[in-house]
């Protein structure tokens, strides 16, 4: 049966099979790279959030120990948190469980209700973050 297929068809079939194989390998490599980049970004974000959390714990411990008043501890935490930057211009922020902005690079959000801030899909960001924190 293979004897009846022309050499041209056999060569084109071999080239096509190699092209499909190359596309599959390239697709797998790109997917793997995407997953690695995504995980790297998640790891950086987790490390930054952990750093912010450590700052909060430090100032809370100082307030509990009587080394600072609660207001001083909060002011120092806010000042330290607002100085943190990562990946260029990314930043950390903090808000209360009542969805009031506590520390944010944009002064107009501090002390204001931030529950109405939505992402590009129209989903309120702060309530979603609070749901994650509470879990």
N, CA, C and O atoms as CSV, one atom per row, in Angstrom:
chain,resi,resn,atom,element,x,y,z
A,1,UNK,N,N,0.821,-1.192,0.000
A,1,UNK,CA,C,0.000,0.000,0.000
A,1,UNK,C,C,0.866,1.258,0.000
A,1,UNK,O,O,0.573,2.207,-0.727
A,2,UNK,N,N,1.934,1.276,0.809
A,2,UNK,CA,C,2.818,2.437,0.816
A,2,UNK,C,C,3.547,2.606,-0.509
A,2,UNK,O,O,3.994,3.706,-0.833
A,3,UNK,N,N,3.670,1.535,-1.272
A,3,UNK,CA,C,4.335,1.613,-2.572
A,3,UNK,C,C,3.525,2.440,-3.561
A,3,UNK,O,O,4.083,2.976,-4.518
A,4,UNK,N,N,2.234,2.549,-3.346
A,4,UNK,CA,C,1.381,3.280,-4.278
A,4,UNK,C,C,1.374,4.782,-4.000
A,4,UNK,O,O,0.886,5.551,-4.828
A,5,UNK,N,N,1.911,5.225,-2.835
A,5,UNK,CA,C,1.963,6.651,-2.491
A,5,UNK,C,C,3.230,7.230,-3.096
A,5,UNK,O,O,4.306,6.638,-3.016
A,6,UNK,N,N,3.080,8.402,-3.704
A,6,UNK,CA,C,4.242,9.020,-4.359
A,6,UNK,C,C,5.255,9.508,-3.323
A,6,UNK,O,O,4.926,9.730,-2.158
A,7,UNK,N,N,6.492,9.667,-3.782
A,7,UNK,CA,C,7.562,10.163,-2.901
A,7,UNK,C,C,7.211,11.559,-2.400
A,7,UNK,O,O,7.464,11.893,-1.243
A,8,UNK,N,N,6.635,12.359,-3.264
A,8,UNK,CA,C,6.241,13.726,-2.880
A,8,UNK,C,C,5.260,13.687,-1.709
A,8,UNK,O,O,5.422,14.442,-0.750
A,9,UNK,N,N,4.278,12.847,-1.768
A,9,UNK,CA,C,3.280,12.723,-0.701
A,9,UNK,C,C,3.920,12.207,0.584
A,9,UNK,O,O,3.602,12.669,1.680
A,10,UNK,N,N,4.828,11.243,0.433
A,10,UNK,CA,C,5.525,10.717,1.610
A,10,UNK,C,C,6.355,11.807,2.285
A,10,UNK,O,O,6.334,11.938,3.509
A,11,UNK,N,N,7.090,12.593,1.481
A,11,UNK,CA,C,7.915,13.680,2.040
A,11,UNK,C,C,7.047,14.756,2.690
A,11,UNK,O,O,7.352,15.230,3.784
A,12,UNK,N,N,5.972,15.136,2.013
A,12,UNK,CA,C,5.067,16.140,2.589
A,12,UNK,C,C,4.448,15.635,3.892
A,12,UNK,O,O,4.286,16.404,4.840
A,13,UNK,N,N,4.109,14.374,3.942
A,13,UNK,CA,C,3.554,13.791,5.170
A,13,UNK,C,C,4.574,13.828,6.302
A,13,UNK,O,O,4.234,14.142,7.442
A,14,UNK,N,N,5.829,13.505,5.981
A,14,UNK,CA,C,6.888,13.534,6.998
A,14,UNK,C,C,7.116,14.957,7.497
A,14,UNK,O,O,7.256,15.183,8.699
A,15,UNK,N,N,7.155,15.921,6.569
A,15,UNK,CA,C,7.349,17.327,6.952
A,15,UNK,C,C,6.168,17.807,7.797
A,15,UNK,O,O,6.357,18.488,8.805
A,16,UNK,N,N,4.971,17.455,7.389
A,16,UNK,CA,C,3.779,17.844,8.149
A,16,UNK,C,C,3.794,17.232,9.548
A,16,UNK,O,O,3.462,17.909,10.522
A,17,UNK,N,N,4.170,15.978,9.655
A,17,UNK,CA,C,4.246,15.318,10.966
A,17,UNK,C,C,5.274,16.006,11.860
A,17,UNK,O,O,5.035,16.195,13.053
A,18,UNK,N,N,6.427,16.385,11.281
A,18,UNK,CA,C,7.447,17.098,12.072
A,18,UNK,C,C,6.945,18.474,12.495
A,18,UNK,O,O,7.193,18.907,13.621
A,19,UNK,N,N,6.238,19.164,11.596
A,19,UNK,CA,C,5.709,20.490,11.931
A,19,UNK,C,C,4.699,20.395,13.073
A,19,UNK,O,O,4.703,21.225,13.982
A,20,UNK,N,N,3.839,19.388,13.023
A,20,UNK,CA,C,2.861,19.181,14.099
A,20,UNK,C,C,3.580,18.869,15.406
A,20,UNK,O,O,3.206,19.386,16.459
A,21,UNK,N,N,4.608,18.027,15.347
A,21,UNK,CA,C,5.374,17.688,16.553
A,21,UNK,C,C,6.059,18.923,17.130
A,21,UNK,O,O,6.060,19.126,18.344
A,22,UNK,N,N,6.643,19.748,16.257
A,22,UNK,CA,C,7.309,20.978,16.718
A,22,UNK,C,C,6.289,21.913,17.359
A,22,UNK,O,O,6.566,22.512,18.398
A,23,UNK,N,N,5.114,22.045,16.750
A,23,UNK,CA,C,4.066,22.902,17.329
A,23,UNK,C,C,3.632,22.385,18.699
A,23,UNK,O,O,3.417,23.173,19.620
A,24,UNK,N,N,3.505,21.089,18.835
A,24,UNK,CA,C,3.115,20.508,20.127
A,24,UNK,C,C,4.180,20.767,21.189
A,24,UNK,O,O,3.861,21.178,22.305
A,25,UNK,N,N,5.431,20.530,20.846
A,25,UNK,CA,C,6.523,20.758,21.800
A,25,UNK,C,C,6.604,22.235,22.167
A,25,UNK,O,O,6.800,22.573,23.334
A,26,UNK,N,N,6.454,23.122,21.176
A,26,UNK,CA,C,6.482,24.562,21.439
A,26,UNK,C,C,5.324,24.965,22.350
A,26,UNK,O,O,5.508,25.750,23.280
A,27,UNK,N,N,4.144,24.433,22.088
A,27,UNK,CA,C,2.985,24.734,22.932
A,27,UNK,C,C,3.194,24.293,24.368
A,27,UNK,O,O,2.867,25.024,25.302
A,28,UNK,N,N,3.735,23.106,24.543
A,28,UNK,CA,C,4.006,22.601,25.893
A,28,UNK,C,C,5.048,23.469,26.590
A,28,UNK,O,O,4.912,23.775,27.775
A,29,UNK,N,N,6.093,23.867,25.856
A,29,UNK,CA,C,7.141,24.716,26.440
A,29,UNK,C,C,6.581,26.080,26.832
A,29,UNK,O,O,6.900,26.598,27.902
A,30,UNK,N,N,5.745,26.664,25.970
A,30,UNK,CA,C,5.148,27.969,26.288
A,30,UNK,C,C,4.230,27.874,27.503
A,30,UNK,O,O,4.248,28.757,28.361
A,31,UNK,N,N,3.434,26.823,27.584
A,31,UNK,CA,C,2.550,26.636,28.734
A,31,UNK,C,C,3.360,26.487,30.018
A,31,UNK,O,O,3.009,27.054,31.053
A,32,UNK,N,N,4.432,25.731,29.943
A,32,UNK,CA,C,5.301,25.540,31.103
A,32,UNK,C,C,5.926,26.869,31.537
A,32,UNK,O,O,6.003,27.168,32.729
A,33,UNK,N,N,6.372,27.661,30.557
A,33,UNK,CA,C,6.960,28.961,30.874
A,33,UNK,C,C,5.928,29.889,31.513
A,33,UNK,O,O,6.227,30.592,32.477
A,34,UNK,N,N,4.718,29.883,30.969
A,34,UNK,CA,C,3.643,30.697,31.531
A,34,UNK,C,C,3.375,30.305,32.983
A,34,UNK,O,O,3.256,31.170,33.851
A,35,UNK,N,N,3.280,29.009,33.241
A,35,UNK,CA,C,3.026,28.528,34.596
A,35,UNK,C,C,4.145,28.945,35.544
A,35,UNK,O,O,3.879,29.344,36.678
A,36,UNK,N,N,5.392,28.857,35.090
A,36,UNK,CA,C,6.536,29.237,35.922
A,36,UNK,C,C,6.506,30.741,36.224
A,36,UNK,O,O,6.732,31.156,37.360
A,37,UNK,N,N,6.225,31.548,35.198
A,37,UNK,CA,C,6.160,33.000,35.404
A,37,UNK,C,C,5.027,33.363,36.357
A,37,UNK,O,O,5.190,34.221,37.225
A,38,UNK,N,N,3.892,32.717,36.196
A,38,UNK,CA,C,2.750,32.966,37.070
A,38,UNK,C,C,3.101,32.611,38.513
A,38,UNK,O,O,2.820,33.382,39.432
A,39,UNK,N,N,3.712,31.450,38.709
A,39,UNK,CA,C,4.079,31.018,40.057
A,39,UNK,C,C,5.120,31.948,40.667
A,39,UNK,O,O,5.071,32.229,41.865
A,40,UNK,N,N,6.066,32.431,39.854
A,40,UNK,CA,C,7.057,33.389,40.349
A,40,UNK,C,C,6.376,34.663,40.832
A,40,UNK,O,O,6.731,35.205,41.879
A,41,UNK,N,N,5.403,35.133,40.073
A,41,UNK,CA,C,4.672,36.350,40.470
A,41,UNK,C,C,3.893,36.116,41.767
A,41,UNK,O,O,3.876,36.976,42.647
A,42,UNK,N,N,3.259,34.969,41.881
A,42,UNK,CA,C,2.533,34.621,43.108
A,42,UNK,C,C,3.498,34.582,44.290
A,42,UNK,O,O,3.177,35.083,45.368
A,43,UNK,N,N,4.677,33.992,44.096
A,43,UNK,CA,C,5.665,33.900,45.174
A,43,UNK,C,C,6.153,35.273,45.614
A,43,UNK,O,O,6.313,35.516,46.810
A,44,UNK,N,N,6.394,36.182,44.655
A,44,UNK,CA,C,6.818,37.544,45.004
A,44,UNK,C,C,5.716,38.239,45.792
A,44,UNK,O,O,5.985,38.866,46.817
A,45,UNK,N,N,4.491,38.132,45.323
A,45,UNK,CA,C,3.369,38.776,46.012
A,45,UNK,C,C,3.192,38.214,47.416
A,45,UNK,O,O,2.961,38.966,48.364
A,46,UNK,N,N,3.298,36.898,47.553
A,46,UNK,CA,C,3.176,36.277,48.874
A,46,UNK,C,C,4.280,36.768,49.803
A,46,UNK,O,O,4.021,37.049,50.973
A,47,UNK,N,N,5.499,36.873,49.302
A,47,UNK,CA,C,6.616,37.356,50.122
A,47,UNK,C,C,6.378,38.799,50.565
A,47,UNK,O,O,6.684,39.153,51.704
A,48,UNK,N,N,5.842,39.627,49.684
A,48,UNK,CA,C,5.592,41.023,50.043
A,48,UNK,C,C,4.462,41.134,51.070
A,48,UNK,O,O,4.552,41.926,52.009
A,49,UNK,N,N,3.414,40.352,50.896
A,49,UNK,CA,C,2.316,40.363,51.868
A,49,UNK,C,C,2.819,39.859,53.220
A,49,UNK,O,O,2.451,40.403,54.262
A,50,UNK,N,N,3.652,38.828,53.207
A,50,UNK,CA,C,4.243,38.326,54.457
A,50,UNK,C,C,5.082,39.405,55.134
A,50,UNK,O,O,5.062,39.532,56.358
A,51,UNK,N,N,5.820,40.181,54.339
A,51,UNK,CA,C,6.628,41.271,54.901
A,51,UNK,C,C,5.727,42.325,55.545
A,51,UNK,O,O,6.016,42.805,56.641
A,52,UNK,N,N,4.646,42.679,54.872
A,52,UNK,CA,C,3.704,43.641,55.438
A,52,UNK,C,C,3.058,43.118,56.709
A,52,UNK,O,O,2.874,43.861,57.673
A,53,UNK,N,N,2.716,41.843,56.707
A,53,UNK,CA,C,2.122,41.218,57.894
A,53,UNK,C,C,3.119,41.222,59.052
A,53,UNK,O,O,2.740,41.473,60.196
A,54,UNK,N,N,4.383,40.945,58.761
A,54,UNK,CA,C,5.420,40.967,59.803
A,54,UNK,C,C,5.567,42.357,60.403
A,54,UNK,O,O,5.756,42.507,61.610
A,55,UNK,N,N,5.477,43.373,59.547
A,55,UNK,CA,C,5.523,44.748,60.057
A,55,UNK,C,C,4.368,44.995,61.025
A,55,UNK,O,O,4.561,45.554,62.105
A,56,UNK,N,N,3.180,44.578,60.633
A,56,UNK,CA,C,2.007,44.774,61.492
A,56,UNK,C,C,2.191,44.063,62.827
A,56,UNK,O,O,1.890,44.621,63.882
A,57,UNK,N,N,2.690,42.824,62.778
A,57,UNK,CA,C,2.928,42.074,64.022
A,57,UNK,C,C,3.942,42.781,64.910
A,57,UNK,O,O,3.772,42.838,66.128
A,58,UNK,N,N,4.993,43.317,64.305
A,58,UNK,CA,C,6.045,44.003,65.066
A,58,UNK,C,C,5.470,45.206,65.815
A,58,UNK,O,O,5.715,45.377,67.009
A,59,UNK,N,N,4.712,46.028,65.110
A,59,UNK,CA,C,4.175,47.224,65.759
A,59,UNK,C,C,3.052,46.888,66.738
A,59,UNK,O,O,2.882,47.582,67.740
A,60,UNK,N,N,2.295,45.848,66.464
A,60,UNK,CA,C,1.271,45.420,67.417
A,60,UNK,C,C,1.927,44.920,68.706
A,60,UNK,O,O,1.462,45.230,69.803
A,61,UNK,N,N,3.001,44.150,68.572
A,61,UNK,CA,C,3.711,43.645,69.752
A,61,UNK,C,C,4.288,44.794,70.572
A,61,UNK,O,O,4.265,44.754,71.802
A,62,UNK,N,N,4.803,45.816,69.895
A,62,UNK,CA,C,5.349,46.976,70.608
A,62,UNK,C,C,4.243,47.712,71.356
A,62,UNK,O,O,4.468,48.202,72.463
A,63,UNK,N,N,3.056,47.795,70.769
A,63,UNK,CA,C,1.937,48.462,71.441
A,63,UNK,C,C,1.454,47.642,72.634
A,63,UNK,O,O,1.172,48.196,73.696
A,64,UNK,N,N,1.359,46.331,72.461
A,64,UNK,CA,C,0.914,45.453,73.551
A,64,UNK,C,C,1.912,45.488,74.705
A,64,UNK,O,O,1.519,45.446,75.870
A,65,UNK,N,N,3.206,45.566,74.380
A,65,UNK,CA,C,4.251,45.599,75.411
A,65,UNK,C,C,4.360,46.967,76.080
A,65,UNK,O,O,5.103,47.128,77.049
A,66,UNK,N,N,3.629,47.945,75.571
A,66,UNK,CA,C,3.665,49.275,76.164
A,66,UNK,C,C,4.830,50.126,75.690
A,66,UNK,O,O,5.057,51.210,76.228
A,67,UNK,N,N,5.571,49.658,74.696
A,67,UNK,CA,C,6.691,50.437,74.165
A,67,UNK,C,C,6.202,51.588,73.299
A,67,UNK,O,O,6.874,52.613,73.179
A,68,UNK,N,N,5.037,51.417,72.700
A,68,UNK,CA,C,4.414,52.453,71.877
A,68,UNK,C,C,2.930,52.514,72.223
A,68,UNK,O,O,2.336,51.519,72.638
A,69,UNK,N,N,2.347,53.682,72.049
A,69,UNK,CA,C,0.890,53.745,72.167
A,69,UNK,C,C,0.296,53.117,70.908
A,69,UNK,O,O,0.987,52.941,69.905
A,70,UNK,N,N,-0.975,52.788,70.975
A,70,UNK,CA,C,-1.631,52.191,69.803
A,70,UNK,C,C,-1.577,53.146,68.609
A,70,UNK,O,O,-1.326,52.722,67.481
A,71,UNK,N,N,-1.814,54.431,68.861
A,71,UNK,CA,C,-1.772,55.414,67.774
A,71,UNK,C,C,-0.370,55.537,67.178
A,71,UNK,O,O,-0.220,55.636,65.960
A,72,UNK,N,N,0.667,55.530,68.043
A,72,UNK,CA,C,2.050,55.590,67.544
A,72,UNK,C,C,2.376,54.352,66.708
A,72,UNK,O,O,2.983,54.455,65.642
A,73,UNK,N,N,1.971,53.197,67.197
A,73,UNK,CA,C,2.240,51.947,66.474
A,73,UNK,C,C,1.554,51.964,65.107
A,73,UNK,O,O,2.149,51.570,64.105
A,74,UNK,N,N,0.315,52.418,65.074
A,74,UNK,CA,C,-0.403,52.479,63.799
A,74,UNK,C,C,0.247,53.479,62.845
A,74,UNK,O,O,0.378,53.207,61.651
A,75,UNK,N,N,0.651,54.625,63.367
A,75,UNK,CA,C,1.296,55.636,62.524
A,75,UNK,C,C,2.621,55.120,61.965
A,75,UNK,O,O,2.924,55.337,60.792
A,76,UNK,N,N,3.404,54.445,62.788
A,76,UNK,CA,C,4.689,53.905,62.319
A,76,UNK,C,C,4.479,52.771,61.312
A,76,UNK,O,O,5.208,52.661,60.326
A,77,UNK,N,N,3.484,51.941,61.570
A,77,UNK,CA,C,3.170,50.871,60.620
A,77,UNK,C,C,2.770,51.464,59.275
A,77,UNK,O,O,3.257,51.039,58.227
A,78,UNK,N,N,1.887,52.440,59.314
A,78,UNK,CA,C,1.426,53.075,58.083
A,78,UNK,C,C,2.600,53.674,57.318
A,78,UNK,O,O,2.708,53.499,56.104
A,79,UNK,N,N,3.479,54.380,58.024
A,79,UNK,CA,C,4.647,54.998,57.390
A,79,UNK,C,C,5.555,53.942,56.760
A,79,UNK,O,O,6.003,54.105,55.625
A,80,UNK,N,N,5.826,52.867,57.488
A,80,UNK,CA,C,6.703,51.801,56.981
A,80,UNK,C,C,6.061,51.086,55.788
A,80,UNK,O,O,6.738,50.803,54.800
A,81,UNK,N,N,4.773,50.797,55.874
A,81,UNK,CA,C,4.085,50.081,54.803
A,81,UNK,C,C,4.067,50.894,53.512
A,81,UNK,O,O,4.245,50.348,52.423
A,82,UNK,N,N,3.853,52.191,53.639
A,82,UNK,CA,C,3.769,53.036,52.451
A,82,UNK,C,C,5.114,53.203,51.749
A,82,UNK,O,O,5.153,53.634,50.596
A,83,UNK,N,N,6.209,52.872,52.416
A,83,UNK,CA,C,7.537,52.966,51.795
A,83,UNK,C,C,7.896,51.715,50.998
A,83,UNK,O,O,8.848,51.730,50.218
A,84,UNK,N,N,7.152,50.645,51.184
A,84,UNK,CA,C,7.472,49.384,50.509
A,84,UNK,C,C,7.012,49.431,49.054
A,84,UNK,O,O,5.860,49.744,48.755
A,85,UNK,N,N,7.950,49.109,48.154
A,85,UNK,CA,C,7.648,48.967,46.729
A,85,UNK,C,C,8.291,47.671,46.240
A,85,UNK,O,O,9.332,47.258,46.751
A,86,UNK,N,N,7.684,47.050,45.276
A,86,UNK,CA,C,8.253,45.838,44.682
A,86,UNK,C,C,7.880,45.787,43.205
A,86,UNK,O,O,6.904,46.404,42.777
A,87,UNK,N,N,8.654,45.059,42.447
A,87,UNK,CA,C,8.423,44.909,40.997
A,87,UNK,C,C,8.183,46.254,40.323
A,87,UNK,O,O,7.251,46.410,39.534
A,88,UNK,N,N,9.021,47.205,40.640
A,88,UNK,CA,C,8.888,48.526,40.024
A,88,UNK,C,C,8.005,49.442,40.837
A,88,UNK,O,O,8.450,50.018,41.830
A,89,UNK,N,N,6.756,49.583,40.428
A,89,UNK,CA,C,5.865,50.535,41.101
A,89,UNK,C,C,4.709,49.865,41.842
A,89,UNK,O,O,3.730,50.529,42.184
A,90,UNK,N,N,4.809,48.575,42.090
A,90,UNK,CA,C,3.772,47.882,42.868
A,90,UNK,C,C,3.923,48.242,44.346
A,90,UNK,O,O,5.024,48.549,44.803
A,91,UNK,N,N,2.833,48.204,45.084
A,91,UNK,CA,C,2.846,48.634,46.480
A,91,UNK,C,C,1.908,47.776,47.318
A,91,UNK,O,O,1.070,47.039,46.798
A,92,UNK,N,N,2.075,47.896,48.624
A,92,UNK,CA,C,1.170,47.254,49.574
A,92,UNK,C,C,0.207,48.305,50.101
A,92,UNK,O,O,0.515,49.497,50.093
A,93,UNK,N,N,-0.941,47.871,50.553
A,93,UNK,CA,C,-1.905,48.776,51.168
A,93,UNK,C,C,-2.589,48.037,52.300
A,93,UNK,O,O,-2.502,46.814,52.402
A,94,UNK,N,N,-3.267,48.787,53.147
A,94,UNK,CA,C,-3.989,48.182,54.267
A,94,UNK,C,C,-5.318,48.907,54.439
A,94,UNK,O,O,-5.434,50.105,54.179
A,95,UNK,N,N,-6.297,48.163,54.876
A,95,UNK,CA,C,-7.603,48.738,55.191
A,95,UNK,C,C,-8.167,47.997,56.389
A,95,UNK,O,O,-7.664,46.939,56.766
A,96,UNK,N,N,-9.194,48.544,56.977
A,96,UNK,CA,C,-9.792,47.927,58.158
A,96,UNK,C,C,-10.824,46.884,57.725
A,96,UNK,O,O,-11.201,46.813,56.555
A,97,UNK,N,N,-11.270,46.084,58.682
A,97,UNK,CA,C,-12.327,45.114,58.388
A,97,UNK,C,C,-13.643,45.815,58.054
A,97,UNK,O,O,-14.552,45.204,57.492
A,98,UNK,N,N,-13.743,47.096,58.401
A,98,UNK,CA,C,-14.929,47.885,58.064
A,98,UNK,C,C,-14.828,48.474,56.661
A,98,UNK,O,O,-15.666,49.284,56.264
A,99,UNK,N,N,-13.789,48.065,55.898
A,99,UNK,CA,C,-13.556,48.501,54.520
A,99,UNK,C,C,-13.261,49.993,54.419
A,99,UNK,O,O,-13.728,50.680,53.511
A,100,UNK,N,N,-12.477,50.468,55.373
A,100,UNK,CA,C,-12.018,51.855,55.365
A,100,UNK,C,C,-10.526,51.836,55.068
A,100,UNK,O,O,-9.774,51.086,55.689
A,101,UNK,N,N,-10.095,52.667,54.111
A,101,UNK,CA,C,-8.684,52.728,53.751
A,101,UNK,C,C,-7.842,53.183,54.927
A,101,UNK,O,O,-8.127,54.214,55.537
A,102,UNK,N,N,-6.808,52.423,55.247
A,102,UNK,CA,C,-5.932,52.751,56.375
A,102,UNK,C,C,-4.575,53.257,55.894
A,102,UNK,O,O,-4.105,54.300,56.348
A,103,UNK,N,N,-3.950,52.530,54.987
A,103,UNK,CA,C,-2.655,52.928,54.433
A,103,UNK,C,C,-2.682,52.659,52.932
A,103,UNK,O,O,-2.792,51.512,52.500
A,104,UNK,N,N,-2.583,53.713,52.154
A,104,UNK,CA,C,-2.603,53.588,50.699
A,104,UNK,C,C,-1.788,54.736,50.113
A,104,UNK,O,O,-1.840,55.854,50.625
A,105,UNK,N,N,-1.035,54.471,49.042
A,105,UNK,CA,C,-0.246,55.549,48.436
A,105,UNK,C,C,-1.093,56.727,47.958
A,105,UNK,O,O,-0.596,57.848,47.855
A,106,UNK,N,N,-2.361,56.478,47.667
A,106,UNK,CA,C,-3.252,57.563,47.267
A,106,UNK,C,C,-3.919,58.139,48.511
A,106,UNK,O,O,-4.788,57.494,49.098
A,107,UNK,N,N,-3.524,59.348,48.921
A,107,UNK,CA,C,-4.088,59.930,50.148
A,107,UNK,C,C,-5.614,60.051,50.135
A,107,UNK,O,O,-6.245,60.040,51.191
A,108,UNK,N,N,-6.206,60.168,48.945
A,108,UNK,CA,C,-7.665,60.325,48.897
A,108,UNK,C,C,-8.417,59.054,49.301
A,108,UNK,O,O,-9.623,59.106,49.540
A,109,UNK,N,N,-7.718,57.906,49.382
A,109,UNK,CA,C,-8.362,56.666,49.815
A,109,UNK,C,C,-8.212,56.410,51.308
A,109,UNK,O,O,-8.913,55.564,51.863
A,110,UNK,N,N,-7.309,57.128,51.964
A,110,UNK,CA,C,-7.094,56.898,53.398
A,110,UNK,C,C,-8.231,57.522,54.197
A,110,UNK,O,O,-8.576,58.690,54.024
A,111,UNK,N,N,-8.799,56.706,55.074
A,111,UNK,CA,C,-9.901,57.161,55.909
A,111,UNK,C,C,-11.245,57.155,55.203
A,111,UNK,O,O,-12.246,57.590,55.774
A,112,UNK,N,N,-11.282,56.669,53.970
A,112,UNK,CA,C,-12.521,56.656,53.185
A,112,UNK,C,C,-13.030,55.225,53.018
A,112,UNK,O,O,-12.270,54.264,53.143
A,113,UNK,N,N,-14.322,55.101,52.736
A,113,UNK,CA,C,-14.920,53.798,52.448
A,113,UNK,C,C,-14.389,53.314,51.098
A,113,UNK,O,O,-14.586,53.975,50.079
A,114,UNK,N,N,-13.718,52.162,51.093
A,114,UNK,CA,C,-13.126,51.632,49.860
A,114,UNK,C,C,-13.886,50.406,49.344
A,114,UNK,O,O,-13.405,49.708,48.452
A,115,UNK,N,N,-15.064,50.145,49.902
A,115,UNK,CA,C,-15.826,48.951,49.520
A,115,UNK,C,C,-16.313,49.006,48.077
A,115,UNK,O,O,-16.607,47.966,47.489
A,116,UNK,N,N,-16.403,50.192,47.503
A,116,UNK,CA,C,-16.919,50.329,46.141
A,116,UNK,C,C,-15.874,50.196,45.052
A,116,UNK,O,O,-16.221,50.233,43.871
A,117,UNK,N,N,-14.604,50.041,45.408
A,117,UNK,CA,C,-13.550,49.912,44.394
A,117,UNK,C,C,-13.711,48.566,43.694
A,117,UNK,O,O,-13.783,47.520,44.339
A,118,UNK,N,N,-13.765,48.613,42.349
A,118,UNK,CA,C,-13.993,47.391,41.574
A,118,UNK,C,C,-12.821,47.125,40.639
A,118,UNK,O,O,-12.111,48.043,40.229
A,119,UNK,N,N,-12.634,45.847,40.311
A,119,UNK,CA,C,-11.591,45.486,39.355
A,119,UNK,C,C,-12.126,45.660,37.931
A,119,UNK,O,O,-13.249,46.128,37.743
A,120,UNK,N,N,-11.333,45.288,36.942
A,120,UNK,CA,C,-11.728,45.484,35.545
A,120,UNK,C,C,-12.944,44.648,35.139
A,120,UNK,O,O,-13.562,44.916,34.109
A,121,UNK,N,N,-13.289,43.640,35.938
A,121,UNK,CA,C,-14.469,42.810,35.657
A,121,UNK,C,C,-15.707,43.284,36.412
A,121,UNK,O,O,-16.767,42.666,36.320
A,122,UNK,N,N,-15.573,44.385,37.160
A,122,UNK,CA,C,-16.698,44.912,37.910
A,122,UNK,C,C,-16.917,44.259,39.261
A,122,UNK,O,O,-17.948,44.480,39.896
A,123,UNK,N,N,-15.959,43.456,39.709
A,123,UNK,CA,C,-16.067,42.770,41.002
A,123,UNK,C,C,-15.479,43.666,42.090
A,123,UNK,O,O,-14.345,44.123,41.949
A,124,UNK,N,N,-16.220,43.932,43.176
A,124,UNK,CA,C,-15.664,44.729,44.274
A,124,UNK,C,C,-14.428,44.043,44.866
A,124,UNK,O,O,-14.490,42.880,45.266
A,125,UNK,N,N,-13.317,44.761,44.918
A,125,UNK,CA,C,-12.025,44.184,45.308
A,125,UNK,C,C,-11.927,43.940,46.809
A,125,UNK,O,O,-11.564,42.843,47.233
A,126,UNK,N,N,-12.242,44.936,47.608
A,126,UNK,CA,C,-12.015,44.844,49.051
A,126,UNK,C,C,-12.876,43.756,49.698
A,126,UNK,O,O,-12.344,42.975,50.486
A,127,UNK,N,N,-14.180,43.664,49.407
A,127,UNK,CA,C,-14.948,42.552,49.986
A,127,UNK,C,C,-14.374,41.182,49.594
A,127,UNK,O,O,-14.376,40.257,50.407
A,128,UNK,N,N,-13.886,41.050,48.361
A,128,UNK,CA,C,-13.284,39.776,47.931
A,128,UNK,C,C,-12.014,39.489,48.726
A,128,UNK,O,O,-11.775,38.349,49.125
A,129,UNK,N,N,-11.196,40.522,48.958
A,129,UNK,CA,C,-9.983,40.341,49.759
A,129,UNK,C,C,-10.330,39.949,51.192
A,129,UNK,O,O,-9.684,39.079,51.776
A,130,UNK,N,N,-11.342,40.587,51.753
A,130,UNK,CA,C,-11.746,40.265,53.123
A,130,UNK,C,C,-12.256,38.829,53.230
A,130,UNK,O,O,-12.017,38.158,54.234
A,131,UNK,N,N,-12.956,38.360,52.201
A,131,UNK,CA,C,-13.409,36.960,52.206
A,131,UNK,C,C,-12.217,36.015,52.260
A,131,UNK,O,O,-12.252,35.011,52.971
A,132,UNK,N,N,-11.164,36.330,51.513
A,132,UNK,CA,C,-9.953,35.497,51.514
A,132,UNK,C,C,-9.293,35.528,52.879
A,132,UNK,O,O,-8.871,34.490,53.389
A,133,UNK,N,N,-9.199,36.713,53.478
A,133,UNK,CA,C,-8.550,36.865,54.786
A,133,UNK,C,C,-9.309,36.093,55.856
A,133,UNK,O,O,-8.702,35.477,56.733
A,134,UNK,N,N,-10.616,36.126,55.784
A,134,UNK,CA,C,-11.431,35.462,56.808
A,134,UNK,C,C,-11.375,33.940,56.706
A,134,UNK,O,O,-11.681,33.249,57.678
A,135,UNK,N,N,-10.995,33.413,55.560
A,135,UNK,CA,C,-10.925,31.948,55.380
A,135,UNK,C,C,-9.669,31.446,55.910
A,135,UNK,O,O,-9.414,30.242,55.857
